[in-house]
Amino acid sequence: MKFRNFKLVGYVVYGRGSFNQLDEILAPHRKDGQPMVFLVDHFFEGKELVNRIPLRDNDLILFADVTTEPKTVYVDELASRLKQEFGSISGVIGIGGGSTLDLAKAVSLMMNNPGSSADYQGWDLVKFPGVYKVGVPTLSGTGAEVSRTTVLTGPTKKLGMNSDFTPFDQIVLDPELTRNAPVNQRFYTGMDCYIHCIESLEGTFLNEFSKSYGEKALELCRKVFVDKAGWDDESDDQLMMASYAGGMSIAYSQVGVAHAVSYGLSYLLGTKHGIGNCIVMNHLEEFYPAGVKEFKHMVQKNGIEIPVGICSGLTNAQFDQMIDVSLGMKPLWENALGKNWESIMTRDRLRALYEKL
């Protein structure tokens, strides 16, 4: 058996107020005449957080449009603009939710790799390290801050740039930054973490490395979404660490059915990742009976409404598109259903599942 040798995040700083150390953290990585580029979720435009960004010299703030999930064409546009304007940059700092963090990782890679980001959608296709990159999550749950992928929607598929060059060099985990997150968004993103754990812990790729992180993340998710009647600072602390541990749990394992199916929704309908996972998880009793039962309890307890009927009215061609994208996620299906997954998850069965959504 050949063991996988994973590259993880280089440096981690955690704690309330740790965002204030960003200037000090970036200082050793600055290069003369080359700016640091702060890629910030457009949610924060005009808000107080922007005034706390430690700009120096010709540093640049770009507000990332994450109305939809990151597309390869958007990554290419940003990287091309930076190359034309500056030639080279000192680094990219992503500040925002999972989409912004993925965008920052992708732009970093495309500053040093030729062609289009679509050329690198897959496993271990990236040839060269990107520029220095830092992740600062303002939502907790996706695990994008620790993952070795950056999920992108390309011309023909939704698939990450999975490589050892993808993880951040530095992450800043400051739970204070998640305090004012919208309630629904906080829940959907938190459920992304919960679903990571269920899929990892019940998958065929499970091992003690993944299990140790997954169990802790699941415990923290339950504290936040099951045990508590309301939200407090401790919830932000716990969910931020659940996100980190949940991301680690799939680093040496994989996700499963919910993610594989939701990728099709994102590709065709532009459904955001967190809410897409929730829409799918709502119908997966046959695969994760205990997890779905608990998920539905958390939905009810937290007063969240999960959209229904989003696939009604789709054409056969559109269903086929989603099915093609979903079945392309082979490692996810193998983790969920085993090596003979293709005989289990037939196109007809997957079509029937999409029709329920």
C-alpha positions in Angstrom: 0.0 0.0 0.0 1.3 3.5 -0.9 0.5 6.1 1.7 -0.4 9.7 0.6 2.0 12.4 1.7 -0.1 15.5 2.2 1.0 19.1 2.4 -0.9 21.0 5.0 -1.1 24.7 6.0 2.4 26.0 6.9 1.5 28.3 9.8 -1.7 28.8 12.0 -2.5 31.6 14.3 -5.7 31.2 16.4 -7.4 33.5 18.9 -9.8 36.4 19.3 -8.1 39.5 18.0 -5.4 37.6 16.1 -6.4 39.5 12.9 -4.6 42.5 14.5 -1.3 40.6 14.0 -1.7 40.4 10.2 0.7 43.3 9.5 3.4 41.6 11.5 2.7 38.2 9.9 2.9 39.7 6.4 6.0 41.8 6.9 8.7 39.1 6.3 7.0 38.1 3.0 6.9 41.6 1.4 9.1 42.1 -1.7 10.2 45.6 -2.9 7.7 47.1 -5.2 5.4 44.1 -5.2 2.1 44.6 -3.4 0.2 42.4 -1.1 -3.3 41.9 -2.7 -6.2 41.6 -0.3 -9.0 39.7 -1.8 -12.0 40.5 0.3 -15.6 39.2 0.2 -17.8 41.9 -1.2 -20.0 41.5 1.8 -17.5 43.7 3.7 -17.4 46.6 1.2 -18.0 49.8 3.2 -17.8 47.9 6.5 -15.4 48.4 9.5 -13.3 45.3 8.8 -11.9 46.9 5.6 -10.4 49.8 7.7 -8.4 47.2 9.7 -6.6 45.8 6.7 -2.9 46.7 7.1 -2.2 48.4 3.8 1.4 49.3 2.9 2.8 51.2 -0.1 1.1 50.0 -3.3 -1.0 47.2 -1.6 -4.4 46.6 -3.2 -7.8 45.7 -1.9 -10.0 43.8 -4.4 -13.6 43.0 -3.5 -14.3 39.5 -4.6 -17.7 39.0 -6.2 -18.9 35.7 -4.6 -22.5 36.1 -5.6 -21.9 32.8 -7.4 -19.2 30.3 -6.6 -15.8 30.9 -8.1 -15.5 30.3 -11.8 -12.3 29.6 -13.7 -12.9 32.6 -16.0 -13.1 34.9 -12.9 -9.8 33.5 -11.5 -8.1 34.0 -14.9 -9.4 37.6 -15.2 -8.1 38.5 -11.7 -4.7 36.8 -12.2 -4.3 38.5 -15.7 -5.2 41.9 -14.3 -2.6 41.6 -11.5 0.1 40.4 -13.9 -0.6 43.3 -16.3 -0.7 45.9 -13.5 2.2 44.8 -11.3 4.1 42.0 -13.1 4.5 40.2 -9.9 3.0 40.4 -6.4 4.2 39.6 -2.9 1.1 37.6 -2.0 -2.6 37.1 -1.9 -4.6 37.4 1.3 -8.2 36.0 1.1 -10.6 37.4 3.7 -14.1 36.0 3.6 -16.0 32.7 3.4 -15.1 29.5 1.6 -15.6 31.0 -1.9 -13.3 33.9 -1.2 -10.7 31.6 0.3 -10.8 29.3 -2.7 -10.6 32.3 -5.0 -7.4 33.5 -3.2 -5.8 30.1 -3.4 -6.6 29.9 -7.1 -5.3 33.4 -8.0 -2.1 32.7 -6.0 -1.5 29.5 -8.1 -2.3 31.2 -11.4 0.2 34.0 -10.8 3.0 31.4 -11.3 1.3 28.8 -13.6 0.7 29.3 -17.4 -2.6 28.9 -19.2 -6.1 28.8 -17.6 -7.1 27.7 -14.2 -9.4 25.3 -16.0 -6.3 23.4 -17.2 -5.6 22.5 -13.5 -9.0 21.2 -12.5 -8.3 17.7 -11.2 -5.7 16.0 -9.0 -2.0 17.0 -8.9 -2.0 18.9 -12.2 -0.6 22.2 -10.8 3.1 22.4 -11.8 4.5 25.3 -9.8 4.0 26.8 -6.3 1.8 29.9 -6.3 2.8 33.2 -4.7 2.6 33.5 -0.9 -1.0 33.1 0.3 -2.9 33.7 3.5 -6.4 32.7 4.4 -8.6 34.6 6.9 -12.0 33.0 7.3 -15.0 35.2 8.2 -17.4 32.2 8.1 -16.8 28.8 9.7 -17.6 25.4 8.2 -16.2 24.9 4.7 -12.7 23.8 5.8 -11.4 25.8 2.8 -8.8 27.3 5.2 -7.0 23.9 5.5 -7.9 22.0 2.3 -5.6 21.1 -0.5 -8.2 22.1 -3.1 -9.8 25.2 -4.5 -13.2 24.3 -5.9 -13.9 26.0 -9.2 -16.7 25.9 -11.8 -15.1 25.6 -15.2 -16.4 25.4 -18.8 -17.2 21.7 -18.6 -17.1 20.7 -14.9 -17.0 21.8 -11.3 -13.8 20.5 -9.8 -11.0 21.7 -7.6 -7.4 22.4 -8.3 -6.3 19.6 -5.9 -2.6 19.7 -5.3 0.2 20.0 -2.8 0.7 23.6 -4.0 -2.9 24.6 -3.1 -2.9 24.9 0.8 -2.4 28.3 2.3 1.0 29.2 3.7 -0.6 30.9 6.6 -4.1 31.0 8.1 -5.4 33.5 10.7 -8.3 32.0 12.7 -10.0 34.9 14.6 -13.5 33.9 15.8 -14.4 37.6 16.3 -14.5 38.0 12.5 -17.5 35.6 12.3 -19.6 37.4 14.9 -21.9 39.3 12.5 -22.5 36.6 10.0 -26.1 36.3 8.8 -28.0 33.5 10.7 -28.9 31.4 7.6 -25.4 31.7 6.1 -23.9 30.7 9.4 -26.1 27.6 9.6 -25.6 26.5 5.9 -21.8 26.9 6.3 -21.8 25.1 9.6 -23.7 22.3 8.1 -21.1 22.0 5.4 -18.7 21.0 8.3 -21.3 18.7 9.9 -21.8 16.9 6.5 -18.0 16.7 6.0 -17.9 14.7 9.3 -20.8 12.4 8.5 -19.4 11.6 5.1 -15.9 11.1 6.3 -16.8 9.0 9.4 -19.1 6.7 7.4 -16.9 6.4 4.3 -14.9 3.5 3.1 -11.7 5.6 3.2 -12.0 6.1 7.0 -8.8 5.8 9.0 -7.7 6.9 12.5 -6.2 10.2 11.2 -9.5 11.2 9.6 -11.5 9.7 12.5 -9.8 11.6 15.2 -10.4 15.0 13.5 -13.9 14.1 12.3 -15.1 13.0 15.7 -13.9 16.2 17.4 -15.5 18.3 14.7 -18.8 16.5 15.0 -18.7 17.0 18.8 -18.2 20.7 18.3 -21.0 20.9 15.7 -23.4 19.3 18.1 -22.4 21.7 20.9 -23.3 24.6 18.6 -26.3 23.4 16.7 -27.9 20.8 19.1 -27.0 21.6 22.7 -27.4 25.4 22.7 -30.6 27.4 22.6 -28.9 30.6 21.1 -25.7 31.9 19.7 -22.8 33.3 21.8 -19.1 34.0 21.4 -18.3 30.4 22.5 -20.3 29.2 19.6 -18.1 31.2 17.2 -15.0 29.8 18.8 -16.3 26.2 18.7 -17.5 26.4 15.1 -14.2 27.9 13.9 -12.4 24.9 15.3 -15.0 22.5 14.0 -14.3 23.9 10.6 -10.6 23.4 10.9 -11.0 19.9 12.3 -13.6 19.0 9.7 -11.4 20.2 6.9 -8.6 18.0 8.4 -10.9 15.0 8.6 -11.3 14.9 4.8 -7.6 15.7 4.1 -6.7 12.0 4.5 -10.2 10.7 3.6 -13.0 12.1 1.4 -16.5 13.5 1.4 -19.4 11.5 0.0 -22.9 11.5 -1.5 -24.1 14.9 -0.4 -21.1 16.7 -1.9 -21.0 14.6 -5.1 -24.7 15.4 -5.7 -24.4 19.1 -4.7 -21.6 19.7 -7.2 -24.1 19.0 -10.0 -26.5 21.6 -8.5 -23.7 24.2 -8.3 -22.6 23.6 -11.8 -26.0 23.8 -13.5 -28.0 26.1 -11.1 -25.3 28.1 -9.4 -26.5 26.8 -6.0 -24.1 27.9 -3.3 -22.1 25.1 -1.8 -23.4 25.2 1.8 -27.0 25.5 1.0 -26.6 22.9 -1.8 -25.3 20.4 0.6 -28.2 21.0 2.9 -30.7 20.6 0.1 -29.2 17.2 -0.8 -28.7 16.0 2.8 -32.4 16.5 3.4 -33.0 13.5 1.1 -30.2 11.1 2.0 -31.8 8.8 4.6 -30.9 5.7 2.6 -27.2 6.6 2.8 -26.8 8.4 6.2 -29.9 7.6 8.2 -28.7 8.7 11.7 -26.9 11.8 10.2 -30.0 12.9 8.3 -32.2 12.5 11.3 -29.9 14.6 13.4 -29.5 17.1 10.5 -33.3 17.6 10.3 -33.5 18.1 14.1 -30.8 20.8 13.8 -32.8 22.5 10.9 -35.9 22.6 13.0 -34.2 23.7 16.3 -32.4 26.5 14.5 -35.5 27.7 12.6 -34.0 27.2 9.2 -36.0 26.5 6.0 -34.3 24.3 3.4 -35.4 25.1 -0.2 -37.3 22.4 -2.0 -38.3 21.9 -5.6 -35.2 23.4 -7.1 -35.0 20.8 -9.8 -38.6 20.9 -10.9 -39.0 21.9 -14.6 -35.5 20.9 -15.7 -35.1 19.3 -19.1 -33.6 15.9 -19.7 -30.5 17.6 -21.1 -30.1 19.6 -17.9 -30.5 16.5 -15.7 -27.9 14.8 -17.8 -25.5 17.7 -17.3 -25.9 17.5 -13.5 -25.5 13.7 -13.6 -22.3 14.0 -15.7 -20.8 16.5 -13.3 -21.8 14.5 -10.2 -20.6 11.1 -11.5 -17.2 12.8 -12.4 -16.5 13.0 -8.7 -15.2 9.4 -8.6 -13.2 9.5 -5.3 -16.3 10.9 -3.5 -18.5 8.1 -4.8 -15.9 5.4 -4.0 -15.5 6.7 -0.5 -19.3 6.7 0.0 -20.2 3.4 -1.7 -17.0 1.4 -2.2 -15.0 0.3 -5.3 -18.1 -1.0 -7.2 -20.0 2.3 -6.7 -20.8 2.6 -10.4 -23.0 -0.5 -10.2 -24.8 1.0 -7.2 -25.2 4.7 -8.2 -26.6 4.3 -11.7 -27.6 7.3 -13.8 -31.3 6.4 -13.3 -30.9 6.2 -9.5 -29.1 9.6 -9.5 -31.7 11.1 -11.7 -34.4 10.0 -9.3 -32.5 11.6 -6.4 -32.1 14.9 -8.3 -35.9 14.8 -9.0 -36.6 14.8 -5.3 -34.6 18.0 -4.8 
